Amino acid sequence: MKQKMLIIGITMAAAGSEKSFLSFARHAIDYDQYEVDLLLAKKTGDFLSQIPKNIRVLEMGKEGEIFLINRDNAARIIARRYLLKNPLRAFSLLPHIIKRKTAKTAAEKDFASNRMWCELLKKMPAWDTEYDVALAYWGDHTMFYMCDKVKAKKKIAWLHFDYANPPREDALYLHYFSKCDKVVTVSKKIEASLKQALPEIADKVMTMENIIDAEDILQRASEPCDLADDFQGIRLLTVGRICHQKGYDMAIPAIARLISEKHDIKWYIIGDGEAIDKENLHARIRQYGLQDRVSFLGIRQNPYPYMKACDIYLQPSRHEGKPIAVEEAKILQKPIVVTDYSSAREQMAGYPIYEIAEISEDGIYGGLQTMLKRIGIV
């Protein structure tokens, strides 16, 4: 008799966790041994059609909107899904709202936001099916849900991020990690960081690197791509969500400096983000007069032909776990410039042509300048 497995996700948007899950689902699950359910907060996303047919896809229902909260929609979702049913619920949220408003640091604001999210989670119904094993594959919020709302004999949490950067509230995370049987990280550096921060759970922590399907990437990279221009200079490419973490704002002035030094460069970005982050990035581009030197390609289910067509892959992040896009660029043997996020040196070890740049405008400028020299452009 097969064992029952539940994997908890959010959506199947074209992003890193979703891509990691697809590789995991195709290559790491024994479907002769497990009957697998994927529980999504919302059954949507560009990668939805790529889920293996062996997996039954379920949806949390209206309450799953809690997982979709962002700066643009938080007030609307909280009002409609939680306060409309019972306005008195506002009193349980008030302490966290006050802490968030009075926070003196970004970390304190994040701590308050997570605590408020967990307060909202209390109002969600428990999932009514019991499983042999449950996997919180999409990170911290799915772990909170798994621990509080799912019945399973074994619970496993996945960390795709660096626990130490940005800072997490140790008390909150220790509470939830302690409820898990295993905590899986995607790099040895992240494993060490987590064990150092929370030695109480060190015996539960292990590393399982993201599975990268090189054959699939190489095959799909041969498909045509449309860069929508006739640019003949040096093409940079970045794949990732448009947000503060990814460091696009730092790369803009670095690229502007290189262009001012007569380097013929254009930067292509595959990805999407929240409205405010996109507006801020466009303002930054206008500030440096790069409107015709930065091209937004939006979401691409197959980014590999674009990766293949670029001259340099750029990852200008402020912090990362172990970005899948960098692994994919390695498969396609592209020159790569990454910032010095926690796992960068581990990730690039043994790769023939890369630069690790300081996490700053000057660092990105220097990394790109050095790479241009190395590939014979300067």
N, C-alpha and C positions, 0 to 999 in steps of 0.2 A: 504494500500500500504506500502510495506517495505521501511525502510530508508536505504540509501546507506552508508556503512562504508568502509573506507580505512585504512588498517594497513600497516605501512611502515617498512620494514626490510632490512637486508643486504644479508645474505645467511641463509641456514638451517643447518649450521655446528653443530656438536655435542658440544654445549657450553651452558653456563648459560642462556643468554638472549633467545636463541632459545628454550631451555627446558621450561623456564618460559612462553614463548608465547604459546607453545603447551598446557600447563595446562590451561592458560587463555582462549584459543580458545575452549577447550573441556568443560570447566565448567562455564565460566563467560559471554559468548555471547548468547543472545537469538536469535536464527536463525529464529524464527517466526516473529521477529521484524526487524531484520537486514539482508540485502543482503551484504555479506562481500567479499571484494577483499584484497588479500595480495600482496603488491608490493615489490618485492625483487630486489636488485641491480643485483644479479645474481641468476638464478634459479638452485641452486646446494646445496649439503650438505647431510650428512648422515641422517638427520631428515626429509628430503623432503617428503618421503613416509608416514610420520606420520601426516601430515597436515590433519585436518578433511575434508571430502569430500564436506561439505557445503561451503567451501571457494574456491573461484577462485584465482588461483595463477598467477600473472603477473610478467613481468620482465622489468626493465628500459631500457634495450638495451645497446649498446656499451658504452654509456656515464656513465653507472652505475659502470664502473671500478673505478671511483673516490672513491667509498666506500671500495675498496679492496686495496688501497694504503698502503704499509708498507715500512720499511727500505730497503727491498730487491728489490722492484719493482718500487719505486716512480719515479725515473728518466725515466724509460722506459714508464710507463703509461702516465706521463705528456707529454713526447715528442710525443708519438704516438697519444694520444687522443686530445691534446690541441695545442701543438706547431706546429705539422705537418700541421694542417689546416690553421694556421695563425701564422707564427713565431713572428709577432709583439706582440702577447699575452705575450711573455716573459717579456716585460716591466712592465706589471701589477703585475707579480709575483716577480720581482726583489727586491722590498723593503722588502718583507717578507723573501726572501731567505737570504738577507743581515742580517736582524734582527736575523734569525735563526743561521747563521754562527757566528755572533758576540755576541750571548746570553751568559751571564755570569752564568746563573743558568738553571737548568732543566725546571723550570716553565716558564722562558722567552722563552726558545726554544719551549715549548709546545704551548705557546700563539702565537708565530709566525707561527707555523705549522697549527694551527687552522685557523688563518687569511688567510693563503695561501689556505687552503682547501676551505674556503668560497669564495675566489676569483675564484677558479676553478669551484665552484658550479654555479657562475653567467653564465657560458658558457653552462650549461645544459638546455635543453628545459623544459618548464613547462609541468606537466602532464595534459592531455587534458580533463579529466573527472572530473566533479564536484561532491562532496560528501556532505552528511549531517554531517558526523563526520569523522575526520581523527585522527589516533593514531600513534605517532612516538614511536614505542615500543622498538626499539633497541638503544635508547640513543641519545647522542648529535648530531651526524651527521645526523641521521634520522630526528631530530627536525629541524635542519637548513634547510633540504630539504623540510620538510612539510611546514614550515613557508614561504619559498621563492618560492616554485614550485608547491604547491598543492592548489586548490580551495576547501574550505570546510566551512560550516556554523559554525562548532565548531572544534577546534583543541586542542588535548590533548597530552602532552609530558610525557614520562616515564623516570624516573631516576633509574637505577639499581646500581648506583655508589654513593659514598660519595662525595658530591659537594666540600667539603673543602679539600679533600686529594685524589690525589694530587691537588694543587691549580688550579683553573680555572680563566680565565680573566673575572672579574665581568662585565666590560662594554659590552663585546661580549655576554655573557650569558644573561644579563639583557635585552638586545635588543631583543633576541629571546624569552625568557620566557614571555616578555610583549606581544608578539604576540599570545600567547597561552591562551586558556580559562581556562585550568586546567594544573597543573604540578603534576604528581603522583610520589611519592617516595615509596620505598619498606620497609621502617622502620621508626618508630617514631624518632629515632636518626638522620637519614638523613633528615627527614622533619625539625627538629629543626635546624640542621646545615644550611640548605638552607635558612630558614627564617631569621636566624641570619645574614647570609652573604648578603642577598638581601631582606631586609624588604619591599621593594617596591612591591614585588609580594606575600607577605605572605598570602593574602586572596585567592590566586589561588592554594596554595599548600595543598595537602592532601596525606594520606598514604593508600596504598592498598598492603598488603603483598602478596608475591608470593603464588600462590595456589599450594599446595603439595598434590598429589594424593597418599595417604598412601596405599590404597588397591592395586593400580597398582604396587607400589614399592615392597610391600611384595610378591605379586604374581610373579613378574619378578625376584625377588631375589632368588627364588627357582630353577631357571634354572641353568644348569651346567656352570662352568667357567674353563678356562685352564690357570693356573698361570705359566705353562711351566717350572716347576722346582719341585724338591722334598724337598724343604726347610722345616725344621721342627721347626724353631725358631719363634720369634715374628714378625708378619707381620704388617707393617705400610702401609697405603694406602692414596694417595692424588688424587683427581680428579680435573683437571683444566688445563687451557692453560699454556704452558711453556713460562713464561715471567718474567720480573723483578718484576712486581707487586705481583706475587704469592709467592715470597720469597724462592724458592727452593734452591737458592745459600746459604741462611742462614742456611737451614736445614742440608745441607751436612756436614759441620764441627761439628754440634751438634750431628748428628748420628754417625760420626766417633769417637767422644769422648766417646759415650756410648758403641760402639763396643770395643774400647780400654780398657774399664772397664769390658770386658767379657760379655757384654749383646749380646745375639745372635739375631741380628736384620737384617731384610731386608725391604727395602722401595720399594713399587710398585707405579708407576705413570701412571695414565690414562689421556691422553691428548696429544696435539700437539702444535707446535708453529713455529715462524719464524726461519729460518735456523741459523741466528746469535745467537739467544737465546739458541737454542739447542746445538750449538757448544760450547758456553760459559759454559753451564751446564755440558756437557761431560768433558770439560777441568777441571772444578771444581771437578768432580768425580775422574778423574785421579790424580789430585793433592793430594787428600786424600786417594787414593788407594781403592776406594769403587766400582770398576768395577763389582765385583760379589755380591755387596750388594744393588745395585739400579737396578730395572728392569723397563724398559719402555714398557708399554703395548699398547701404541698408542691410537687411538680412539676406543671406545667401545659404540655401540648404547645402550647396556644394561650394565651399570657399577655395577648394584646392586648385582649380585652374587659375584663379587670381593669385594665389600664393606662388604657383609655378611661374606666372608671368612677371612677378616683381623681381627687383634686383636685390633688395634687402628687406628682411622681415624685422620689424621693430616692435618691441614689447616695453613701453615706457612706464610700467606700473609702479605705484607707490608700495604696494604689497601684493603678494600672491601666495597661493598654495604651491602648486606645481602646474603651471598653465599648459593645457592640452595643445593650444595653438602653437606653442613653441616646439612641442614634440612633433607636431605635424610638419612644421617648417624644417625640422631636422630630417625627417623622412624624405622631403623634397630637396634636401641638400642646399638650402638657401643660406647665404651669409646672414647672420643673426646678430642683432644688437638688443640686449636685455638690460634692464636696470638691476641693481644688486638686491633684489628681494631675497627672502630667507633661503629659498632652495635653488637660487640661480646657479651657484657654483656646482652644486650636486647635479643639477639638470644639464649643464653644459660640459661637464667633465668628459673628455675624450672626443668631443666634437671638433672638427678641424678648423672651422672659420667662424669665430664669434668674438664679440666684445661685451664685457660686463661693465656697465656705466654706473657711476654714482647716481643716486636717486635725486636728481635736481636738473634744472634747465642746463646748467653748465656741464653736468655729467652726460646728459643725453647728447648735447652738442659735441662734446669731446669723443664720445663713443661712435657717433655717426661719422665724424671727421676722420677718425682713425680707420674705420671700416672702409670709407671711400678710398683711402690711400691703399689699404690692403688689397682691394679688388681692382686697383689700377685706374681709378677714376680721377684721382688727384695727382 
